[in-house]
Amino acid sequence: MLCDLSKDHDKRNEHFEKAITSHNYAITLAPKNSMYLNTKGHSLCVMAKIHSNNKEHDEALIFYNQAISAFDQAIKLDSENKEYRHDQARCIEQMGALHFSLGMIRLDQQKYEEAIESFKEAITLYDKAVKLDSENKEYRHDQAHCCNLVGAFRLRLGKIHLDQQKYEEAIESFKEAITLYDKAVKLDSENKEYRQGQALCCNLVGAFRLLRGEIHFDQQKYEEAIESFKEAITLYDKAIELGGKKEAFLNLQIKISHAIDNAFLTQV
């Protein structure tokens, strides 16, 4: 059975390799024919998909890049053709999905930084697909899901830094998480999970800014204290807007407002 599958895989590869050779020959005869380039892109994209399905990730990425290049050339020759843009968007989305899969594999292997890089590449590719074919909701959904996943990872990393008392690293991780959640919410505003993740991040950074403000106040650094308190209020405002616990945040904001007043009075 495995032997039969291997033979089938080889036959399909051979078929599309011959098709690509034919496309290349046609393009040499008529280099300004956009249809030949678009058809070549299709064949390359199918080859990429075959390699991807067989876990041959490096080979798949090579074919995806070649396919995108062929579609790009076709679009340059006929920029008004919506079908070409749609085809290129689909190919880019598939390449994004491959990078997402690679990210998940590296996450399971605990290769966290490599996983993040794969996810970021996926987000970039989904972004390109959305721009090429903005009416396709599937691309926006995939991009939002990826942003949410990386945001959650950055949030978790921030908490680890916080436990280790690496406060600057924690803040940077939380800020990046907020940016990613923000993007996810904009792409899919109805998804409560994305809004909750973003609200949690805003709450954490807000709490950190509040603590920093109190430290500055105790050190009689009133200007720095006021800036930290103001940042905390802005973040808590955003958390309320996203569906955070309104009453708790309002009480904190009243506390911060009093702290700002005291800082101003102390300066006088």
VOBA-1610 file (N, C-alpha, C; in pm, whole numbers, padded with zeros to 5 digits, always signed):
BEGIN
Met+00084-00121+00000Met+00000+00000+00000Met+00087+00126+00000Leu+00188+00128+00090Leu+00279+00242+00097Leu+00354+00262-00034Cys+00388+00149-00096Cys+00458+00154-00225Cys+00370+00218-00332Asp+00239+00182-00329Asp+00145+00239-00425Asp+00130+00389-00407Leu+00125+00432-00281Leu+00114+00575-00252Leu+00236+00650-00301Ser+00353+00588-00281Ser+00478+00650-00324Ser+00481+00665-00476Lys+00433+00559-00545Lys+00429+00563-00692Lys+00333+00672-00740Asp+00217+00681-00672Asp+00118+00783-00708Asp+00177+00924-00691His+00251+00943-00580His+00315+01071-00552His+00415+01105-00662Asp+00495+01005-00702Asp+00596+01026-00807Asp+00530+01059-00941Lys+00418+00991-00970Lys+00348+01015-01096Lys+00292+01157-01103Arg+00234+01199-00991Arg+00179+01336-00987Arg+00290+01439-01002Asn+00401+01414-00934Asn+00517+01504-00946Asn+00563+01514-01090Glu+00574+01397-01154Glu+00622+01391-01294Glu+00525+01465-01386His+00395+01447-01361His+00292+01511-01444His+00305+01664-01438Phe+00317+01717-01317Phe+00323+01863-01302Phe+00458+01920-01342Glu+00564+01840-01325Glu+00696+01884-01372Glu+00694+01901-01524Lys+00628+01807-01593Lys+00616+01816-01739Lys+00531+01938-01777Ala+00426+01961-01699Ala+00338+02076-01725Ala+00417+02206-01712Ile+00501+02216-01608Ile+00581+02337-01585Ile+00681+02357-01698Thr+00740+02247-01745Thr+00833+02255-01859Thr+00762+02309-01982Ser+00638+02260-02004Ser+00557+02308-02117Ser+00525+02457-02103His+00492+02498-01982His+00461+02640-01957His+00584+02726-01987Asn+00700+02680-01939Asn+00824+02756-01961Asn+00853+02772-02110Tyr+00830+02665-02186Tyr+00853+02670-02331Tyr+00757+02770-02397Ala+00630+02764-02354Ala+00529+02856-02409Ala+00565+03001-02377Ile+00618+03024-02256Ile+00654+03160-02213Ile+00772+03214-02294Thr+00867+03124-02329Thr+00981+03170-02411Thr+00933+03213-02550Leu+00827+03146-02599Leu+00772+03181-02731Leu+00686+03308-02725Ala+00619+03325-02612Ala+00531+03443-02597Ala+00547+03501-02457Pro+00659+03569-02430Pro+00688+03619-02295Pro+00590+03722-02242Lys+00511+03783-02330Lys+00415+03885-02286Lys+00274+03827-02264Asn+00265+03694-02276Asn+00134+03630-02257Asn+00112+03602-02108Ser+00027+03682-02045Ser+00005+03671-01901Ser-00064+03540-01862Met-00146+03487-01954Met-00219+03364-01924Met-00123+03247-01902Tyr-00015+03240-01983Tyr+00083+03133-01967Tyr+00150+03140-01829Leu+00182+03263-01787Leu+00247+03282-01657Leu+00152+03245-01543Asn+00025+03281-01558Asn-00073+03249-01454Asn-00094+03098-01444Thr-00098+03031-01560Thr-00115+02885-01561Thr+00006+02816-01500Lys+00125+02870-01528Lys+00247+02817-01468Lys+00240+02831-01315Gly+00190+02945-01270Gly+00172+02968-01126Gly+00085+02862-01063His-00024+02826-01131His-00115+02721-01083His-00041+02588-01066Ser+00035+02549-01167Ser+00107+02421-01161Ser+00210+02420-01048Leu+00281+02531-01033Leu+00381+02542-00926Leu+00314+02535-00789Cys+00198+02597-00779Cys+00123+02597-00653Cys+00077+02456-00617Val+00033+02380-00717Val-00008+02241-00694Val+00113+02158-00649Met+00227+02180-00713Met+00350+02109-00674Met+00384+02140-00528Ala+00370+02266-00491Ala+00397+02307-00352Ala+00304+02234-00255Lys+00177+02225-00295Lys+00077+02159-00210Lys+00109+02011-00193Ile+00152+01946-00301Ile+00189+01804-00295Ile+00303+01784-00195His+00407+01867-00205His+00521+01857-00113His+00479+01887+00031Ser+00392+01986+00046Ser+00344+02022+00180Ser+00268+01908+00244Asn+00180+01843+00168Asn+00103+01729+00218Asn+00192+01611+00257Asn+00309+01603+00192Asn+00404+01495+00221Asn+00510+01537+00324Lys+00484+01650+00393Lys+00573+01702+00499Lys+00711+01741+00446Glu+00719+01767+00317Glu+00846+01812+00257Glu+00842+01966+00253His+00857+02024+00371His+00830+02166+00389His+00924+02257+00310Asp+01052+02225+00310Asp+01149+02311+00239Asp+01119+02315+00090Glu+01091+02196+00032Glu+01058+02190-00110Glu+00928+02267-00139Ala+00832+02253-00050Ala+00703+02323-00068Ala+00724+02474-00072Leu+00806+02526+00019Leu+00830+02670+00025Leu+00897+02721-00103Ile+00988+02640-00159Ile+01054+02677-00285Ile+00951+02691-00397Phe+00861+02594-00407Phe+00759+02597-00514Phe+00658+02709-00491Tyr+00621+02734-00365Tyr+00529+02846-00337Tyr+00591+02979-00381Asn+00718+02998-00349Asn+00785+03123-00388Asn+00789+03139-00540Gln+00816+03028-00610Gln+00820+03031-00757Gln+00681+03061-00814Ala+00578+03002-00751Ala+00440+03025-00796Ala+00401+03171-00778Ile+00432+03226-00661Ile+00399+03366-00633Ile+00468+03459-00733Ser+00593+03424-00767Ser+00669+03503-00865Ser+00601+03499-01003Ala+00555+03379-01042Ala+00487+03365-01172Ala+00356+03446-01174Phe+00278+03436-01065Phe+00155+03515-01056Phe+00185+03664-01060Asp+00293+03703-00993Asp+00333+03844-00988Asp+00363+03896-01129Gln+00434+03816-01207Gln+00466+03854-01344Gln+00339+03866-01430Ala+00246+03773-01408Ala+00119+03777-01483Ala+00041+03905-01450Ile+00039+03942-01321Ile-00032+04063-01277Ile+00032+04188-01337Lys+00165+04190-01344Lys+00235+04305-01402Lys+00198+04324-01550Leu+00177+04212-01620Leu+00141+04219-01762Leu-00007+04253-01781Asp-00090+04215-01683Asp-00234+04242-01696Asp-00289+04276-01557Ser-00263+04399-01515Ser-00296+04442-01378Ser-00446+04452-01352Glu-00527+04455-01459Glu-00671+04468-01442Glu-00741+04333-01421Asn-00665+04225-01440Asn-00725+04091-01432Asn-00743+04048-01286Lys-00865+04049-01238Lys-00894+04015-01099Lys-00866+03868-01068Glu-00882+03784-01170Glu-00860+03640-01149Glu-00715+03613-01109Tyr-00621+03684-01171Tyr-00479+03664-01139Tyr-00450+03702-00994Arg-00508+03813-00951Arg-00488+03858-00813Arg-00550+03759-00714His-00666+03707-00752His-00732+03606-00668His-00645+03481-00658Asp-00589+03437-00771Asp-00505+03316-00773Asp-00379+03335-00688Gln-00318+03454-00702Gln-00197+03481-00623Gln-00230+03487-00474Ala-00343+03549-00441Ala-00385+03558-00300Ala-00404+03418-00241Arg-00467+03329-00318Arg-00489+03191-00272Arg-00356+03120-00247Cys-00261+03139-00337Cys-00129+03077-00324Cys-00056+03130-00200Ile-00062+03262-00180Ile+00004+03324-00064Ile-00061+03275+00065Glu-00194+03261+00064Glu-00265+03212+00183Glu-00222+03070+00217Gln-00204+02986+00113Gln-00160+02848+00135Gln-00018+02844+00193Met+00067+02935+00144Met+00203+02945+00197Met+00200+02990+00343Gly+00108+03084+00374Gly+00090+03128+00513Gly+00047+03013+00602Ala-00045+02930+00551Ala-00092+02814+00626Ala+00022+02717+00654Leu+00114+02703+00557Leu+00230+02615+00576Leu+00319+02670+00688His+00346+02800+00686His+00427+02861+00792His+00358+02846+00928Phe+00226+02856+00929Phe+00151+02838+01053Phe+00170+02695+01105Ser+00161+02598+01014Ser+00181+02457+01052Ser+00322+02435+01107Leu+00421+02497+01041Leu+00559+02487+01090Leu+00572+02547+01230Gly+00501+02657+01253Gly+00502+02720+01385Gly+00447+02626+01492Met+00339+02556+01460Met+00279+02462+01554Met+00373+02345+01584Ile+00443+02298+01480Ile+00540+02188+01498Ile+00652+02234+01591Arg+00703+02355+01567Arg+00814+02407+01649Arg+00769+02438+01792Leu+00642+02472+01807Leu+00586+02496+01939Leu+00584+02365+02019Asp+00542+02256+01952Asp+00542+02124+02017Asp+00683+02078+02053Gln+00780+02122+01972Gln+00921+02087+01997Gln+00986+02180+02099Gln+00907+02275+02152Gln+00955+02376+02248Gln+01063+02467+02189Lys+01061+02481+02058Lys+01151+02576+01990Lys+01073+02707+01975Tyr+01061+02779+02085Tyr+00966+02890+02093Tyr+01000+03006+02000Glu+01126+03046+01996Glu+01163+03159+01911Glu+01142+03126+01763Glu+01177+03002+01725Glu+01156+02959+01585Glu+01007+02955+01553Ala+00928+02912+01652Ala+00782+02908+01633Ala+00727+03048+01609Ile+00774+03143+01691Ile+00729+03282+01677Ile+00762+03336+01539Glu+00884+03306+01490Glu+00925+03353+01357Glu+00834+03296+01248Ser+00799+03167+01261Ser+00709+03105+01163Ser+00571+03169+01167Phe+00521+03194+01287Phe+00389+03257+01301Phe+00390+03400+01244Lys+00500+03473+01269Lys+00510+03610+01217Lys+00510+03609+01064Glu+00581+03511+01007Glu+00584+03499+00860Glu+00444+03468+00808Ala+00373+03382+00880Ala+00235+03349+00841Ala+00147+03474+00844Ile+00160+03556+00950Ile+00081+03679+00963Ile+00109+03772+00844Thr+00238+03786+00810Thr+00278+03873+00697Thr+00214+03825+00567Leu+00217+03694+00545Leu+00161+03637+00422Leu+00009+03651+00418Tyr-00057+03625+00532Tyr-00203+03644+00537Tyr-00238+03790+00508Asp-00154+03881+00559Asp-00176+04024+00536Asp-00172+04055+00385Lys-00076+03996+00315Lys-00064+04015+00170Lys-00187+03959+00098Ala-00231+03840+00143Ala-00348+03777+00081Ala-00472+03864+00099Val-00489+03921+00220Val-00604+04008+00248Val-00602+04131+00157Lys-00484+04190+00138Lys-00472+04309+00053Lys-00502+04277-00094Leu-00463+04157-00138Leu-00488+04118-00277Leu-00634+04083-00303Asp-00698+04024-00200Asp-00836+03979-00217Asp-00912+04013-00089Ser-00942+04140-00071Ser-00998+04191+00055Ser-01139+04138+00084Glu-01207+04087-00018Glu-01344+04039+00003Glu-01349+03897+00059Asn-01233+03829+00060Asn-01229+03691+00108Asn-01218+03689+00261Lys-01326+03653+00328Lys-01330+03654+00475Lys-01241+03545+00535Glu-01217+03440+00460Glu-01135+03329+00509Glu-00993+03376+00543Tyr-00937+03462+00457Tyr-00801+03511+00481Tyr-00795+03596+00608Arg-00897+03680+00627Arg-00902+03764+00746Arg-00915+03679+00872His-00996+03574+00863His-01015+03483+00977His-00884+03414+01013Asp-00812+03364+00910Asp-00684+03294+00934Asp-00581+03389+00996Gln-00576+03511+00943Gln-00481+03609+00994Gln-00513+03644+01140Ala-00640+03664+01170Ala-00682+03696+01306Ala-00645+03584+01403His-00670+03460+01360His-00639+03343+01443His-00490+03337+01474Cys-00409+03364+01374Cys-00263+03360+01389Cys-00216+03472+01484Cys-00271+03592+01465Cys-00236+03706+01554Cys-00272+03673+01699Asn-00390+03612+01717Asn-00435+03575+01851Asn-00340+03473+01915Leu-00298+03377+01836Leu-00210+03271+01887Leu-00075+03329+01932Val-00016+03413+01848Val+00113+03473+01882Val+00096+03571+02000Gly-00018+03642+02003Gly-00047+03731+02115Gly-00053+03655+02247Ala-00121+03540+02244Ala-00132+03455+02365Ala+00006+03406+02408Phe+00090+03373+02311Phe+00225+03325+02340Phe+00308+03436+02404Arg+00297+03558+02347Arg+00370+03673+02402Arg+00320+03707+02543Leu+00190+03693+02565Leu+00132+03716+02697Leu+00191+03618+02799Arg+00198+03491+02760Arg+00254+03388+02848Arg+00401+03416+02878Leu+00474+03458+02775Leu+00616+03490+02792Leu+00633+03609+02887Gly+00544+03709+02874Gly+00548+03825+02963Gly+00529+03786+03108Lys+00437+03693+03132Lys+00412+03646+03269Lys+00534+03574+03326Ile+00603+03498+03242Ile+00726+03430+03286Ile+00831+03533+03326His+00849+03636+03242His+00944+03744+03273His+00906+03815+03403Leu+00776+03831+03424Leu+00727+03898+03545Leu+00762+03817+03670Asp+00742+03685+03661Asp+00777+03595+03772Asp+00927+03598+03802Gln+01005+03618+03696Gln+01151+03624+03710Gln+01200+03764+03748Gln+01105+03856+03766Gln+01134+03997+03800Gln+01214+04067+03689Lys+01196+04020+03566Lys+01256+04087+03449Lys+01149+04181+03394Tyr+01134+04296+03458Tyr+01020+04382+03433Tyr+01020+04446+03294Glu+01136+04489+03247Glu+01142+04552+03115Glu+01106+04452+03005Glu+01160+04328+03017Glu+01128+04224+02919Glu+00979+04190+02924Ala+00924+04189+03047Ala+00780+04160+03062Ala+00696+04265+02990Ile+00729+04392+03012Ile+00655+04502+02948Ile+00661+04490+02796Glu+00779+04462+02742Glu+00794+04450+02597Glu+00708+04336+02542Ser+00706+04223+02613Ser+00623+04109+02570Ser+00475+04144+02575Phe+00433+04211+02683Phe+00292+04250+02697Phe+00252+04350+02588Lys+00341+04446+02560Lys+00311+04546+02456Lys+00293+04479+02320Glu+00383+04386+02290Glu+00373+04315+02161Glu+00243+04234+02156Ala+00207+04174+02271Ala+00082+04098+02277Ala-00038+04190+02251Ile-00037+04310+02311Ile-00147+04405+02291Ile-00161+04441+02143Thr-00047+04465+02077Thr-00048+04500+01933Thr-00108+04386+01850Leu-00070+04263+01883Leu-00120+04147+01809Leu-00269+04124+01834Tyr-00310+04135+01960Tyr-00452+04121+01992Tyr-00534+04232+01925Asp-00475+04352+01922Asp-00542+04466+01858Asp-00570+04436+01711Lys-00470+04376+01646Lys-00485+04339+01505Lys-00592+04231+01488Ala-00589+04132+01580Ala-00688+04023+01574Ala-00830+04078+01591Val-00847+04171+01686Val-00979+04231+01712Val-01028+04309+01590Lys-00937+04383+01526Lys-00975+04461+01407Lys-01017+04370+01292Leu-00951+04255+01280Leu-00982+04161+01173Leu-01111+04083+01200Asp-01137+04057+01329Asp-01256+03980+01366Asp-01312+04036+01497Ser-01383+04147+01485Ser-01428+04222+01603Ser-01532+04148+01687Glu-01595+04045+01630Glu-01699+03972+01703Glu-01642+03861+01790Asn-01515+03831+01775Asn-01455+03720+01850Asn-01423+03762+01993Lys-01495+03707+02090Lys-01480+03746+02231Lys-01345+03703+02287Glu-01292+03591+02238Glu-01163+03542+02288Glu-01052+03643+02263Tyr-01053+03704+02143Tyr-00949+03802+02109Tyr-00961+03926+02198Arg-01085+03970+02221Arg-01108+04088+02303Arg-01068+04063+02449Gln-01096+03943+02498Gln-01060+03908+02635Gln-00908+03904+02653Gly-00838+03848+02553Gly-00692+03843+02558Gly-00632+03982+02561Gln-00686+04069+02477Gln-00635+04206+02471Gln-00664+04280+02602Ala-00785+04261+02657Ala-00822+04325+02783Ala-00729+04281+02896Leu-00696+04151+02899Leu-00606+04098+03001Leu-00468+04162+02992Cys-00418+04176+02868Cys-00287+04240+02846Cys-00289+04385+02894Cys-00393+04458+02857Cys-00405+04600+02899Cys-00408+04610+03051Asn-00479+04517+03114Asn-00487+04516+03260Asn-00349+04494+03321Leu-00274+04398+03268Leu-00141+04366+03322Leu-00044+04483+03307Val-00042+04542+03187Val+00049+04655+03164Val+00004+04776+03247Gly-00128+04793+03258Gly-00182+04902+03340Gly-00138+04888+03485Ala-00147+04764+03538Ala-00105+04738+03676Ala+00044+04767+03694Phe+00122+04730+03593Phe+00266+04753+03598Phe+00295+04904+03597Arg+00225+04978+03512Arg+00244+05124+03505Arg+00203+05191+03636Leu+00096+05141+03697Leu+00051+05194+03826Leu+00159+05173+03932Leu+00213+05051+03937Leu+00319+05020+04033Leu+00440+05109+04011Arg+00479+05125+03884Arg+00594+05211+03852Arg+00567+05355+03895Gly+00445+05403+03876Gly+00408+05538+03918Gly+00423+05557+04068Glu+00380+05455+04143Glu+00391+05462+04289Glu+00537+05464+04334Ile+00622+05388+04264Ile+00766+05387+04296Ile+00825+05525+04269His+00792+05582+04153His+00841+05716+04118His+00794+05820+04221Phe+00669+05803+04266Phe+00614+05898+04363Phe+00693+05891+04495Asp+00719+05767+04542Asp+00796+05748+04665Asp+00938+05804+04653Gln+00989+05802+04528Gln+01124+05855+04503Gln+01121+06006+04477Gln+01002+06066+04489Gln+00981+06208+04466Gln+01011+06248+04320Lys+00997+06151+04228Lys+01010+06179+04084Lys+00868+06200+04031Tyr+00814+06319+04057Tyr+00671+06342+04035Tyr+00631+06346+03888Glu+00718+06402+03803Glu+00687+06406+03659Glu+00674+06264+03603Glu+00772+06178+03640Glu+00769+06039+03593Glu+00647+05966+03650Ala+00615+05998+03777Ala+00499+05934+03840Ala+00371+05969+03765Ile+00354+06099+03733Ile+00235+06144+03662Ile+00222+06074+03526Glu+00332+06063+03452Glu+00331+05997+03320Glu+00290+05851+03333Ser+00347+05782+03433Ser+00313+05640+03454Ser+00166+05624+03491Phe+00115+05712+03579Phe-00026+05706+03618Phe-00119+05731+03498Lys-00083+05827+03416Lys-00165+05859+03297Lys-00169+05739+03200Glu-00054+05673+03182Glu-00049+05554+03096Glu-00138+05445+03152Ala-00136+05430+03284Ala-00220+05328+03349Ala-00367+05354+03323Ile-00410+05481+03336Ile-00550+05518+03312Ile-00591+05485+03168Thr-00504+05520+03071Thr-00532+05491+02929Thr-00551+05342+02907Leu-00464+05261+02967Leu-00471+05116+02950Leu-00596+05057+03016Tyr-00631+05107+03134Tyr-00752+05059+03201Tyr-00877+05100+03122Asp-00873+05219+03062Asp-00983+05263+02974Asp-01005+05163+02861Lys-00893+05122+02802Lys-00899+05028+02689Lys-00952+04892+02737Ala-00909+04851+02856Ala-00956+04723+02911Ala-01107+04726+02933Ile-01160+04839+02983Ile-01305+04854+03003Ile-01378+04846+02869Glu-01323+04917+02770Glu-01382+04920+02635Glu-01391+04780+02575Leu-01292+04696+02606Leu-01286+04561+02551Leu-01371+04461+02629Gly-01430+04506+02739Gly-01518+04417+02814Gly-01462+04373+02947Gly-01359+04444+02997Gly-01303+04411+03128Gly-01400+04449+03240Lys-01365+04414+03366Lys-01452+04442+03480Lys-01456+04593+03507Lys-01566+04654+03467Lys-01576+04800+03469Lys-01560+04859+03609Glu-01631+04802+03706Glu-01630+04859+03841Glu-01490+04858+03902Ala-01420+04745+03887Ala-01285+04734+03943Ala-01190+04834+03880Phe-01199+04849+03749Phe-01111+04942+03677Phe-01144+05087+03711Leu-01273+05118+03727Leu-01313+05255+03761Leu-01259+05294+03899Asn-01263+05198+03993Asn-01208+05224+04126Asn-01058+05250+04119Leu-00991+05174+04034Leu-00846+05195+04016Leu-00819+05332+03954Gln-00902+05368+03856Gln-00883+05497+03789Gln-00904+05614+03886Ile-01001+05599+03978Ile-01023+05703+04081Ile-00899+05713+04170Lys-00845+05596+04206Lys-00724+05592+04290Lys-00607+05661+04219Ile-00595+05634+04089Ile-00485+05693+04012Ile-00504+05844+03999Ser-00627+05888+03977Ser-00655+06032+03965Ser-00614+06105+04093His-00644+06043+04208His-00602+06103+04336His-00450+06109+04344Ala-00385+06002+04296Ala-00238+05997+04299Ala-00178+06108+04212Ile-00240+06132+04096Ile-00194+06240+04006Ile-00212+06376+04075Asp-00328+06395+04139Asp-00353+06521+04211Asp-00248+06544+04318Asn-00218+06436+04394Asn-00118+06446+04500Asn+00020+06480+04444Ala+00051+06419+04327Ala+00181+06445+04264Ala+00191+06592+04221Phe+00082+06643+04166Phe+00081+06786+04126Phe+00094+06879+04248Leu+00018+06847+04354Leu+00021+06929+04476Leu+00158+06927+04543Thr+00223+06811+04541Thr+00354+06796+04602Thr+00458+06878+04528Gln+00436+06892+04394Gln+00531+06970+04312Gln+00522+07119+04341Val+00403+07162+04382Val+00381+07308+04399Val+00461+07361+04519
//
